Amino acid sequence: MVPKTEKIWMDGKFVDWDDAKVHVLTHSLHYGLAVFEGIRCYNTEKGPAVFRLKDHVERLFKSAHIFTLSIPFTEEQIFDAIKETIRVNKISSCYIRPIVFVGYGNMGVYPKNNPIQVAIAVWNWGAYLGEEGLQKGIKVKTSSFIRNHVNSNMSRGKVAGYYVNSQLAKIEAVSCGYDEAVLLDTEGYVSEGSGENIFIVRKGILKTTPLTSILEGITRDTVITIAKDLGIEVKEERFTRDELYISDEAFFTGTAAEVTPIREVDGRTIGSGSRGPVTEKIQKMFFDIVNGRVSKYQHWLDFV
Ligand code: PMP
């Protein structure tokens, strides 16, 4: 169960958590068109701070733009509403879920003039792939389901309906005893996890999928910046499943997953079978940054 907080922001007003309801004929519930974000707020030494809030709000509006959803609020209003939701709930570290959806009105695929609704919820959410996963790494399965073609999933958008593909992959992986799935693209190259971008390390070089079939991850961008700062060469270049098998290290990135090492893929041990040294260095820097311990990256923190 999601641990409840007190209030949820809905269409400009705060409502009690238990009253944040919609009609069962809400358009998005039937046809999957809703755009959303996943954001984290960390309890830094200087107080709660949201990580890269502006970038997340910007991506929410870009997702809406791709799908011609007209959000009835400005970026600034949503930015402020997110911070207000954290304050109202008196929570110092949380996951933040803003969602823009097509409301109740007409039915049928075409959304017509149905209202566009916005909600923001916050709750406490620990390590998405487990504390142990962060330390020791997780077991990953290459999915038998592929990421949609770039003209099916316009992957710059973070859209609810896309997660059906992610769920097929995740359900399959979990039912086979793995922690997470990695999906390939329509040409067979490694794409991303069900809710994460993927990186590999080979011969000291960090490689990640180029921005084609994947979500333009904000953690991905953070890690690329960190790696370059640490003097690590980074290539945004497609790679194959067997290159993943023979990589020295591999890890997932995402707001929920943060930086999670991969210790095994399809029964093949990755590197030494635990968190590798490059992954550890990047992961440590990531957690130092999000927790406000690196002055150079204070501009990524929005204090609540
Ligand atoms: N890919 C997918 C499919 C995701 O759902 C996510 C999580 N939002 C990511 C990548 C990582 O994106 P970010 O780092 O911005 O959370």
py3Dmol code that shows the C-alpha trace and the ligand (Angstrom):
import py3Dmol

protein = """\
ATOM      1  CA  MET A   1       0.000   0.000   0.000  1.00  0.00           C
ATOM      2  CA  VAL A   2       1.135   3.514  -0.730  1.00  0.00           C
ATOM      3  CA  PRO A   3       1.768   5.171   2.643  1.00  0.00           C
ATOM      4  CA  LYS A   4      -0.850   7.891   2.896  1.00  0.00           C
ATOM      5  CA  THR A   5      -0.080  11.540   3.388  1.00  0.00           C
ATOM      6  CA  GLU A   6      -2.665  14.112   4.361  1.00  0.00           C
ATOM      7  CA  LYS A   7      -3.510  16.033   1.211  1.00  0.00           C
ATOM      8  CA  ILE A   8      -3.467  15.667  -2.549  1.00  0.00           C
ATOM      9  CA  TRP A   9      -3.491  18.674  -4.866  1.00  0.00           C
ATOM     10  CA  MET A  10      -6.313  18.299  -7.393  1.00  0.00           C
ATOM     11  CA  ASP A  11      -7.078  20.880 -10.050  1.00  0.00           C
ATOM     12  CA  GLY A  12      -5.806  23.753  -7.956  1.00  0.00           C
ATOM     13  CA  LYS A  13      -7.171  22.745  -4.546  1.00  0.00           C
ATOM     14  CA  PHE A  14      -6.042  20.509  -1.725  1.00  0.00           C
ATOM     15  CA  VAL A  15      -8.305  17.578  -0.925  1.00  0.00           C
ATOM     16  CA  ASP A  16      -7.978  14.914   1.739  1.00  0.00           C
ATOM     17  CA  TRP A  17      -6.021  11.873   0.571  1.00  0.00           C
ATOM     18  CA  ASP A  18      -9.108   9.616   0.779  1.00  0.00           C
ATOM     19  CA  ASP A  19     -11.239  12.079  -1.179  1.00  0.00           C
ATOM     20  CA  ALA A  20      -8.896  12.383  -4.172  1.00  0.00           C
ATOM     21  CA  LYS A  21     -11.276  10.493  -6.466  1.00  0.00           C
ATOM     22  CA  VAL A  22     -12.360  10.477 -10.113  1.00  0.00           C
ATOM     23  CA  HIS A  23     -15.358   9.095 -12.000  1.00  0.00           C
ATOM     24  CA  VAL A  24     -15.040   5.526 -13.292  1.00  0.00           C
ATOM     25  CA  LEU A  25     -15.622   6.848 -16.833  1.00  0.00           C
ATOM     26  CA  THR A  26     -12.562   9.090 -16.612  1.00  0.00           C
ATOM     27  CA  HIS A  27     -11.268   9.042 -20.192  1.00  0.00           C
ATOM     28  CA  SER A  28      -7.623   8.304 -19.323  1.00  0.00           C
ATOM     29  CA  LEU A  29      -8.604   5.242 -17.315  1.00  0.00           C
ATOM     30  CA  HIS A  30     -10.020   3.684 -20.494  1.00  0.00           C
ATOM     31  CA  TYR A  31      -7.646   4.908 -23.197  1.00  0.00           C
ATOM     32  CA  GLY A  32      -4.349   5.412 -21.365  1.00  0.00           C
ATOM     33  CA  LEU A  33      -3.614   9.002 -22.339  1.00  0.00           C
ATOM     34  CA  ALA A  34      -2.232  10.658 -19.240  1.00  0.00           C
ATOM     35  CA  VAL A  35       1.175  12.250 -18.839  1.00  0.00           C
ATOM     36  CA  PHE A  36       2.990  12.159 -15.561  1.00  0.00           C
ATOM     37  CA  GLU A  37       6.249  12.646 -13.717  1.00  0.00           C
ATOM     38  CA  GLY A  38       8.175  10.908 -11.000  1.00  0.00           C
ATOM     39  CA  ILE A  39      10.246  13.281  -8.888  1.00  0.00           C
ATOM     40  CA  ARG A  40      12.086  12.924  -5.600  1.00  0.00           C
ATOM     41  CA  CYS A  41      12.537  15.255  -2.675  1.00  0.00           C
ATOM     42  CA  TYR A  42      15.513  14.530  -0.404  1.00  0.00           C
ATOM     43  CA  ASN A  43      15.966  15.622   3.180  1.00  0.00           C
ATOM     44  CA  THR A  44      19.243  17.519   2.891  1.00  0.00           C
ATOM     45  CA  GLU A  45      21.177  19.119   5.739  1.00  0.00           C
ATOM     46  CA  LYS A  46      19.661  22.463   4.726  1.00  0.00           C
ATOM     47  CA  GLY A  47      16.125  21.058   4.650  1.00  0.00           C
ATOM     48  CA  PRO A  48      13.936  19.227   2.112  1.00  0.00           C
ATOM     49  CA  ALA A  49      14.991  19.830  -1.492  1.00  0.00           C
ATOM     50  CA  VAL A  50      13.418  18.622  -4.734  1.00  0.00           C
ATOM     51  CA  PHE A  51      15.914  17.283  -7.241  1.00  0.00           C
ATOM     52  CA  ARG A  52      15.827  18.946 -10.687  1.00  0.00           C
ATOM     53  CA  LEU A  53      12.226  20.085 -10.235  1.00  0.00           C
ATOM     54  CA  LYS A  54      12.346  22.551 -13.107  1.00  0.00           C
ATOM     55  CA  ASP A  55      13.513  19.838 -15.508  1.00  0.00           C
ATOM     56  CA  HIS A  56      10.741  17.507 -14.399  1.00  0.00           C
ATOM     57  CA  VAL A  57       8.024  20.141 -14.757  1.00  0.00           C
ATOM     58  CA  GLU A  58       9.411  21.046 -18.159  1.00  0.00           C
ATOM     59  CA  ARG A  59       9.286  17.393 -19.238  1.00  0.00           C
ATOM     60  CA  LEU A  60       5.678  17.125 -18.015  1.00  0.00           C
ATOM     61  CA  PHE A  61       4.692  20.046 -20.243  1.00  0.00           C
ATOM     62  CA  LYS A  62       6.672  18.642 -23.195  1.00  0.00           C
ATOM     63  CA  SER A  63       4.906  15.289 -22.751  1.00  0.00           C
ATOM     64  CA  ALA A  64       1.571  17.127 -22.825  1.00  0.00           C
ATOM     65  CA  HIS A  65       2.676  19.073 -25.905  1.00  0.00           C
ATOM     66  CA  ILE A  66       3.482  15.875 -27.836  1.00  0.00           C
ATOM     67  CA  PHE A  67      -0.012  14.580 -27.100  1.00  0.00           C
ATOM     68  CA  THR A  68      -1.763  17.939 -27.667  1.00  0.00           C
ATOM     69  CA  LEU A  69      -3.001  18.042 -24.076  1.00  0.00           C
ATOM     70  CA  SER A  70      -3.520  21.582 -22.964  1.00  0.00           C
ATOM     71  CA  ILE A  71      -2.640  21.815 -19.265  1.00  0.00           C
ATOM     72  CA  PRO A  72      -4.902  24.406 -17.608  1.00  0.00           C
ATOM     73  CA  PHE A  73      -2.017  25.684 -15.438  1.00  0.00           C
ATOM     74  CA  THR A  74       1.316  27.302 -16.194  1.00  0.00           C
ATOM     75  CA  GLU A  75       4.661  25.591 -15.570  1.00  0.00           C
ATOM     76  CA  GLU A  76       5.257  28.054 -12.754  1.00  0.00           C
ATOM     77  CA  GLN A  77       1.924  27.193 -11.117  1.00  0.00           C
ATOM     78  CA  ILE A  78       2.687  23.452 -11.214  1.00  0.00           C
ATOM     79  CA  PHE A  79       6.222  24.098  -9.931  1.00  0.00           C
ATOM     80  CA  ASP A  80       4.810  26.045  -6.980  1.00  0.00           C
ATOM     81  CA  ALA A  81       1.977  23.555  -6.406  1.00  0.00           C
ATOM     82  CA  ILE A  82       4.480  20.694  -6.079  1.00  0.00           C
ATOM     83  CA  LYS A  83       6.439  22.532  -3.422  1.00  0.00           C
ATOM     84  CA  GLU A  84       3.227  23.540  -1.650  1.00  0.00           C
ATOM     85  CA  THR A  85       2.036  19.900  -1.640  1.00  0.00           C
ATOM     86  CA  ILE A  86       5.251  18.867   0.127  1.00  0.00           C
ATOM     87  CA  ARG A  87       4.897  21.701   2.651  1.00  0.00           C
ATOM     88  CA  VAL A  88       1.231  20.997   3.367  1.00  0.00           C
ATOM     89  CA  ASN A  89       1.985  17.342   4.018  1.00  0.00           C
ATOM     90  CA  LYS A  90       4.908  18.225   6.307  1.00  0.00           C
ATOM     91  CA  ILE A  91       7.045  15.549   4.658  1.00  0.00           C
ATOM     92  CA  SER A  92      10.799  15.974   4.355  1.00  0.00           C
ATOM     93  CA  SER A  93      11.683  13.232   1.921  1.00  0.00           C
ATOM     94  CA  CYS A  94       9.252  11.859  -0.623  1.00  0.00           C
ATOM     95  CA  TYR A  95       8.391  10.696  -4.100  1.00  0.00           C
ATOM     96  CA  ILE A  96       6.266  13.176  -6.042  1.00  0.00           C
ATOM     97  CA  ARG A  97       3.725  12.153  -8.658  1.00  0.00           C
ATOM     98  CA  PRO A  98       2.126  14.886 -10.768  1.00  0.00           C
ATOM     99  CA  ILE A  99      -0.304  13.533 -13.359  1.00  0.00           C
ATOM    100  CA  VAL A 100      -2.224  15.239 -16.155  1.00  0.00           C
ATOM    101  CA  PHE A 101      -5.192  13.248 -17.399  1.00  0.00           C
ATOM    102  CA  VAL A 102      -8.253  13.444 -19.617  1.00  0.00           C
ATOM    103  CA  GLY A 103     -11.256  13.656 -17.362  1.00  0.00           C
ATOM    104  CA  TYR A 104     -14.869  12.546 -17.429  1.00  0.00           C
ATOM    105  CA  GLY A 105     -17.075  13.694 -20.295  1.00  0.00           C
ATOM    106  CA  ASN A 106     -17.316  11.972 -23.650  1.00  0.00           C
ATOM    107  CA  MET A 107     -16.281   8.404 -24.279  1.00  0.00           C
ATOM    108  CA  GLY A 108     -14.631   7.047 -27.421  1.00  0.00           C
ATOM    109  CA  VAL A 109     -10.986   7.269 -28.440  1.00  0.00           C
ATOM    110  CA  TYR A 110     -11.101  10.927 -29.474  1.00  0.00           C
ATOM    111  CA  PRO A 111     -10.815  12.971 -26.287  1.00  0.00           C
ATOM    112  CA  LYS A 112     -13.006  15.795 -27.689  1.00  0.00           C
ATOM    113  CA  ASN A 113     -13.525  18.523 -25.123  1.00  0.00           C
ATOM    114  CA  ASN A 114     -13.144  16.467 -21.994  1.00  0.00           C
ATOM    115  CA  PRO A 115     -11.592  18.431 -19.139  1.00  0.00           C
ATOM    116  CA  ILE A 116      -7.844  18.125 -18.662  1.00  0.00           C
ATOM    117  CA  GLN A 117      -7.256  17.460 -14.985  1.00  0.00           C
ATOM    118  CA  VAL A 118      -4.104  17.682 -12.897  1.00  0.00           C
ATOM    119  CA  ALA A 119      -3.248  16.016  -9.605  1.00  0.00           C
ATOM    120  CA  ILE A 120      -0.131  15.999  -7.436  1.00  0.00           C
ATOM    121  CA  ALA A 121       0.462  13.389  -4.733  1.00  0.00           C
ATOM    122  CA  VAL A 122       3.483  12.890  -2.489  1.00  0.00           C
ATOM    123  CA  TRP A 123       4.400   9.942  -0.326  1.00  0.00           C
ATOM    124  CA  ASN A 124       7.315   8.260   1.305  1.00  0.00           C
ATOM    125  CA  TRP A 125       9.010   5.787  -1.044  1.00  0.00           C
ATOM    126  CA  GLY A 126      12.286   4.068  -0.276  1.00  0.00           C
ATOM    127  CA  ALA A 127      14.664   2.375  -2.713  1.00  0.00           C
ATOM    128  CA  TYR A 128      12.537   1.264  -5.712  1.00  0.00           C
ATOM    129  CA  LEU A 129      14.598  -1.856  -6.376  1.00  0.00           C
ATOM    130  CA  GLY A 130      15.420  -2.461  -2.714  1.00  0.00           C
ATOM    131  CA  GLU A 131      18.164  -1.245  -0.357  1.00  0.00           C
ATOM    132  CA  GLU A 132      20.074  -4.460  -1.016  1.00  0.00           C
ATOM    133  CA  GLY A 133      19.755  -3.848  -4.752  1.00  0.00           C
ATOM    134  CA  LEU A 134      21.443  -0.457  -4.345  1.00  0.00           C
ATOM    135  CA  GLN A 135      24.346  -2.089  -2.485  1.00  0.00           C
ATOM    136  CA  LYS A 136      24.780  -5.428  -4.190  1.00  0.00           C
ATOM    137  CA  GLY A 137      23.055  -5.127  -7.529  1.00  0.00           C
ATOM    138  CA  ILE A 138      20.004  -6.769  -9.057  1.00  0.00           C
ATOM    139  CA  LYS A 139      19.215  -9.640 -11.408  1.00  0.00           C
ATOM    140  CA  VAL A 140      17.850  -8.608 -14.789  1.00  0.00           C
ATOM    141  CA  LYS A 141      16.085 -10.493 -17.571  1.00  0.00           C
ATOM    142  CA  THR A 142      16.084  -9.523 -21.231  1.00  0.00           C
ATOM    143  CA  SER A 143      12.406  -9.250 -21.996  1.00  0.00           C
ATOM    144  CA  SER A 144      10.646 -11.208 -24.706  1.00  0.00           C
ATOM    145  CA  PHE A 145       8.621  -7.993 -25.171  1.00  0.00           C
ATOM    146  CA  ILE A 146      10.293  -5.229 -27.142  1.00  0.00           C
ATOM    147  CA  ARG A 147      10.097  -1.490 -26.674  1.00  0.00           C
ATOM    148  CA  ASN A 148       7.645   0.009 -29.109  1.00  0.00           C
ATOM    149  CA  HIS A 149       8.805   1.516 -32.381  1.00  0.00           C
ATOM    150  CA  VAL A 150       9.785   5.183 -32.081  1.00  0.00           C
ATOM    151  CA  ASN A 151       6.654   6.158 -33.951  1.00  0.00           C
ATOM    152  CA  SER A 152       4.443   4.075 -31.649  1.00  0.00           C
ATOM    153  CA  ASN A 153       5.951   5.179 -28.374  1.00  0.00           C
ATOM    154  CA  MET A 154       7.022   8.724 -28.888  1.00  0.00           C
ATOM    155  CA  SER A 155       9.397   8.153 -26.053  1.00  0.00           C
ATOM    156  CA  ARG A 156      10.112  11.811 -25.236  1.00  0.00           C
ATOM    157  CA  GLY A 157       6.699  11.718 -23.611  1.00  0.00           C
ATOM    158  CA  LYS A 158       6.143  10.042 -20.264  1.00  0.00           C
ATOM    159  CA  VAL A 159       2.722   8.604 -20.913  1.00  0.00           C
ATOM    160  CA  ALA A 160       0.632   6.251 -18.766  1.00  0.00           C
ATOM    161  CA  GLY A 161      -0.298   3.944 -21.665  1.00  0.00           C
ATOM    162  CA  TYR A 162       3.349   3.153 -22.423  1.00  0.00           C
ATOM    163  CA  TYR A 163       3.647   1.427 -19.100  1.00  0.00           C
ATOM    164  CA  VAL A 164       1.517  -1.474 -20.340  1.00  0.00           C
ATOM    165  CA  ASN A 165       4.592  -2.508 -22.349  1.00  0.00           C
ATOM    166  CA  SER A 166       6.727  -1.973 -19.234  1.00  0.00           C
ATOM    167  CA  GLN A 167       4.343  -4.041 -17.122  1.00  0.00           C
ATOM    168  CA  LEU A 168       4.401  -6.967 -19.564  1.00  0.00           C
ATOM    169  CA  ALA A 169       8.194  -6.959 -19.288  1.00  0.00           C
ATOM    170  CA  LYS A 170       8.240  -6.541 -15.499  1.00  0.00           C
ATOM    171  CA  ILE A 171       5.625  -9.247 -14.865  1.00  0.00           C
ATOM    172  CA  GLU A 172       7.550 -11.660 -17.074  1.00  0.00           C
ATOM    173  CA  ALA A 173      10.876 -10.864 -15.357  1.00  0.00           C
ATOM    174  CA  VAL A 174       9.471 -11.215 -11.840  1.00  0.00           C
ATOM    175  CA  SER A 175       7.628 -14.448 -12.688  1.00  0.00           C
ATOM    176  CA  CYS A 176      10.965 -15.884 -13.882  1.00  0.00           C
ATOM    177  CA  GLY A 177      12.677 -14.935 -10.610  1.00  0.00           C
ATOM    178  CA  TYR A 178      14.412 -11.725 -11.741  1.00  0.00           C
ATOM    179  CA  ASP A 179      14.229  -8.280 -10.167  1.00  0.00           C
ATOM    180  CA  GLU A 180      13.812  -6.214 -13.313  1.00  0.00           C
ATOM    181  CA  ALA A 181      13.535  -6.412 -17.098  1.00  0.00           C
ATOM    182  CA  VAL A 182      15.623  -4.856 -19.815  1.00  0.00           C
ATOM    183  CA  LEU A 183      13.859  -4.325 -23.124  1.00  0.00           C
ATOM    184  CA  LEU A 184      15.394  -4.350 -26.584  1.00  0.00           C
ATOM    185  CA  ASP A 185      14.358  -1.966 -29.349  1.00  0.00           C
ATOM    186  CA  THR A 186      12.724  -2.933 -32.653  1.00  0.00           C
ATOM    187  CA  GLU A 187      16.160  -3.528 -34.183  1.00  0.00           C
ATOM    188  CA  GLY A 188      17.318  -5.722 -31.327  1.00  0.00           C
ATOM    189  CA  TYR A 189      19.597  -3.244 -29.566  1.00  0.00           C
ATOM    190  CA  VAL A 190      19.382  -2.654 -25.832  1.00  0.00           C
ATOM    191  CA  SER A 191      16.818   0.035 -25.057  1.00  0.00           C
ATOM    192  CA  GLU A 192      16.008   0.505 -21.350  1.00  0.00           C
ATOM    193  CA  GLY A 193      14.454  -1.048 -18.257  1.00  0.00           C
ATOM    194  CA  SER A 194      10.727  -1.072 -17.484  1.00  0.00           C
ATOM    195  CA  GLY A 195      11.193   2.237 -15.655  1.00  0.00           C
ATOM    196  CA  GLU A 196      14.911   3.007 -15.934  1.00  0.00           C
ATOM    197  CA  ASN A 197      17.641   3.940 -18.384  1.00  0.00           C
ATOM    198  CA  ILE A 198      20.627   1.634 -18.635  1.00  0.00           C
ATOM    199  CA  PHE A 199      24.396   2.146 -18.606  1.00  0.00           C
ATOM    200  CA  ILE A 200      27.292  -0.261 -19.117  1.00  0.00           C
ATOM    201  CA  VAL A 201      31.000   0.127 -18.356  1.00  0.00           C
ATOM    202  CA  ARG A 202      33.525  -1.543 -20.660  1.00  0.00           C
ATOM    203  CA  LYS A 203      37.250  -0.951 -20.478  1.00  0.00           C
ATOM    204  CA  GLY A 204      36.681   2.142 -18.375  1.00  0.00           C
ATOM    205  CA  ILE A 205      34.260   3.734 -20.867  1.00  0.00           C
ATOM    206  CA  LEU A 206      30.676   4.418 -19.865  1.00  0.00           C
ATOM    207  CA  LYS A 207      28.078   3.671 -22.519  1.00  0.00           C
ATOM    208  CA  THR A 208      24.374   4.388 -22.583  1.00  0.00           C
ATOM    209  CA  THR A 209      21.594   4.045 -25.137  1.00  0.00           C
ATOM    210  CA  PRO A 210      21.211   7.085 -27.410  1.00  0.00           C
ATOM    211  CA  LEU A 211      17.963   9.068 -27.195  1.00  0.00           C
ATOM    212  CA  THR A 212      15.901   7.033 -29.632  1.00  0.00           C
ATOM    213  CA  SER A 213      13.528   4.470 -28.147  1.00  0.00           C
ATOM    214  CA  ILE A 214      14.042   5.576 -24.543  1.00  0.00           C
ATOM    215  CA  LEU A 215      12.707   8.138 -22.142  1.00  0.00           C
ATOM    216  CA  GLU A 216      15.045  11.120 -21.907  1.00  0.00           C
ATOM    217  CA  GLY A 217      15.858  10.353 -18.299  1.00  0.00           C
ATOM    218  CA  ILE A 218      16.793  13.161 -15.968  1.00  0.00           C
ATOM    219  CA  THR A 219      18.873  10.758 -13.862  1.00  0.00           C
ATOM    220  CA  ARG A 220      20.547   9.612 -17.097  1.00  0.00           C
ATOM    221  CA  ASP A 221      21.523  13.205 -17.809  1.00  0.00           C
ATOM    222  CA  THR A 222      22.676  13.631 -14.204  1.00  0.00           C
ATOM    223  CA  VAL A 223      24.887  10.541 -14.441  1.00  0.00           C
ATOM    224  CA  ILE A 224      26.387  11.634 -17.766  1.00  0.00           C
ATOM    225  CA  THR A 225      27.288  14.981 -16.180  1.00  0.00           C
ATOM    226  CA  ILE A 226      28.729  13.332 -13.056  1.00  0.00           C
ATOM    227  CA  ALA A 227      30.792  10.853 -15.104  1.00  0.00           C
ATOM    228  CA  LYS A 228      32.276  13.582 -17.301  1.00  0.00           C
ATOM    229  CA  ASP A 229      33.156  15.539 -14.157  1.00  0.00           C
ATOM    230  CA  LEU A 230      34.892  12.491 -12.746  1.00  0.00           C
ATOM    231  CA  GLY A 231      36.933  12.242 -15.935  1.00  0.00           C
ATOM    232  CA  ILE A 232      35.127   9.147 -17.225  1.00  0.00           C
ATOM    233  CA  GLU A 233      34.610   8.943 -20.996  1.00  0.00           C
ATOM    234  CA  VAL A 234      30.906   8.687 -21.905  1.00  0.00           C
ATOM    235  CA  LYS A 235      29.464   7.390 -25.156  1.00  0.00           C
ATOM    236  CA  GLU A 236      25.797   7.645 -26.118  1.00  0.00           C
ATOM    237  CA  GLU A 237      25.878   4.754 -28.510  1.00  0.00           C
ATOM    238  CA  ARG A 238      23.662   1.774 -29.127  1.00  0.00           C
ATOM    239  CA  PHE A 239      24.890  -1.587 -27.920  1.00  0.00           C
ATOM    240  CA  THR A 240      23.793  -5.178 -28.175  1.00  0.00           C
ATOM    241  CA  ARG A 241      22.588  -7.669 -25.629  1.00  0.00           C
ATOM    242  CA  ASP A 242      25.854  -9.636 -25.798  1.00  0.00           C
ATOM    243  CA  GLU A 243      27.841  -6.462 -25.120  1.00  0.00           C
ATOM    244  CA  LEU A 244      25.753  -6.098 -21.974  1.00  0.00           C
ATOM    245  CA  TYR A 245      26.635  -9.712 -21.043  1.00  0.00           C
ATOM    246  CA  ILE A 246      30.377  -9.046 -21.366  1.00  0.00           C
ATOM    247  CA  SER A 247      30.379  -5.584 -19.818  1.00  0.00           C
ATOM    248  CA  ASP A 248      32.559  -5.023 -16.748  1.00  0.00           C
ATOM    249  CA  GLU A 249      29.745  -3.229 -14.953  1.00  0.00           C
ATOM    250  CA  ALA A 250      26.147  -2.260 -15.637  1.00  0.00           C
ATOM    251  CA  PHE A 251      23.563  -0.171 -13.837  1.00  0.00           C
ATOM    252  CA  PHE A 252      20.082   1.292 -14.141  1.00  0.00           C
ATOM    253  CA  THR A 253      19.211   4.934 -13.552  1.00  0.00           C
ATOM    254  CA  GLY A 254      15.885   6.549 -12.734  1.00  0.00           C
ATOM    255  CA  THR A 255      14.218   8.848 -10.248  1.00  0.00           C
ATOM    256  CA  ALA A 256      12.680   5.869  -8.450  1.00  0.00           C
ATOM    257  CA  ALA A 257      15.582   3.447  -9.067  1.00  0.00           C
ATOM    258  CA  GLU A 258      18.266   6.136  -8.490  1.00  0.00           C
ATOM    259  CA  VAL A 259      21.552   4.391  -9.447  1.00  0.00           C
ATOM    260  CA  THR A 260      20.999   0.639  -9.109  1.00  0.00           C
ATOM    261  CA  PRO A 261      23.829  -1.759 -10.034  1.00  0.00           C
ATOM    262  CA  ILE A 262      23.063  -4.806 -12.192  1.00  0.00           C
ATOM    263  CA  ARG A 263      24.882  -7.934 -11.056  1.00  0.00           C
ATOM    264  CA  GLU A 264      23.411 -10.496 -13.431  1.00  0.00           C
ATOM    265  CA  VAL A 265      21.652 -10.548 -16.811  1.00  0.00           C
ATOM    266  CA  ASP A 266      19.932 -13.712 -18.125  1.00  0.00           C
ATOM    267  CA  GLY A 267      22.019 -15.917 -15.841  1.00  0.00           C
ATOM    268  CA  ARG A 268      25.322 -14.287 -16.893  1.00  0.00           C
ATOM    269  CA  THR A 269      27.281 -12.639 -14.097  1.00  0.00           C
ATOM    270  CA  ILE A 270      28.213  -9.040 -14.869  1.00  0.00           C
ATOM    271  CA  GLY A 271      31.820  -8.270 -13.951  1.00  0.00           C
ATOM    272  CA  SER A 272      32.540  -9.500 -10.453  1.00  0.00           C
ATOM    273  CA  GLY A 273      28.847 -10.083  -9.735  1.00  0.00           C
ATOM    274  CA  SER A 274      28.474  -7.127  -7.398  1.00  0.00           C
ATOM    275  CA  ARG A 275      28.526  -3.328  -7.566  1.00  0.00           C
ATOM    276  CA  GLY A 276      31.531  -2.362  -9.703  1.00  0.00           C
ATOM    277  CA  PRO A 277      34.041   0.412  -8.833  1.00  0.00           C
ATOM    278  CA  VAL A 278      32.886   2.895 -11.511  1.00  0.00           C
ATOM    279  CA  THR A 279      29.234   2.339 -10.574  1.00  0.00           C
ATOM    280  CA  GLU A 280      30.093   2.857  -6.916  1.00  0.00           C
ATOM    281  CA  LYS A 281      31.925   6.111  -7.640  1.00  0.00           C
ATOM    282  CA  ILE A 282      29.029   7.485  -9.699  1.00  0.00           C
ATOM    283  CA  GLN A 283      26.416   6.244  -7.242  1.00  0.00           C
ATOM    284  CA  LYS A 284      28.231   7.868  -4.312  1.00  0.00           C
ATOM    285  CA  MET A 285      28.465  11.174  -6.159  1.00  0.00           C
ATOM    286  CA  PHE A 286      24.779  10.932  -7.125  1.00  0.00           C
ATOM    287  CA  PHE A 287      23.683  10.482  -3.517  1.00  0.00           C
ATOM    288  CA  ASP A 288      26.046  13.251  -2.376  1.00  0.00           C
ATOM    289  CA  ILE A 289      24.486  15.605  -4.930  1.00  0.00           C
ATOM    290  CA  VAL A 290      20.820  14.802  -4.246  1.00  0.00           C
ATOM    291  CA  ASN A 291      21.463  15.078  -0.519  1.00  0.00           C
ATOM    292  CA  GLY A 292      22.952  18.543  -0.958  1.00  0.00           C
ATOM    293  CA  ARG A 293      26.557  17.692  -0.114  1.00  0.00           C
ATOM    294  CA  VAL A 294      28.089  19.003  -3.369  1.00  0.00           C
ATOM    295  CA  SER A 295      28.045  22.779  -3.662  1.00  0.00           C
ATOM    296  CA  LYS A 296      28.729  22.697  -7.403  1.00  0.00           C
ATOM    297  CA  TYR A 297      25.319  21.088  -7.971  1.00  0.00           C
ATOM    298  CA  GLN A 298      23.222  23.112  -5.554  1.00  0.00           C
ATOM    299  CA  HIS A 299      21.459  24.610  -8.578  1.00  0.00           C
ATOM    300  CA  TRP A 300      19.799  21.210  -9.137  1.00  0.00           C
ATOM    301  CA  LEU A 301      18.110  21.471  -5.744  1.00  0.00           C
ATOM    302  CA  ASP A 302      14.929  23.371  -5.107  1.00  0.00           C
ATOM    303  CA  PHE A 303      14.477  23.897  -1.417  1.00  0.00           C
ATOM    304  CA  VAL A 304      10.922  23.436  -0.213  1.00  0.00           C
TER     305      VAL A 304
END
"""
ligand_1 = """\
16
PMP
N 12.811 5.107 -18.731
C 11.555 4.866 -18.315
C 10.680 4.018 -19.150
C 11.099 5.408 -17.100
O 9.855 5.170 -16.681
C 11.968 6.198 -16.322
C 11.496 6.766 -15.008
N 10.885 8.005 -15.175
C 13.268 6.425 -16.799
C 13.652 5.864 -18.009
C 14.238 7.291 -16.041
O 13.855 8.632 -16.096
P 14.208 9.661 -14.930
O 15.648 9.484 -14.647
O 13.891 10.985 -15.500
O 13.357 9.288 -13.779
"""
view = py3Dmol.view(width=600, height=400)
view.addModel(protein, "pdb")
view.setStyle({"model": 0}, {"cartoon": {"style": "trace"}})
view.addModel(ligand_1, "xyz")
view.setStyle({"model": 1}, {"stick": {}})
view.zoomTo()
view.show()
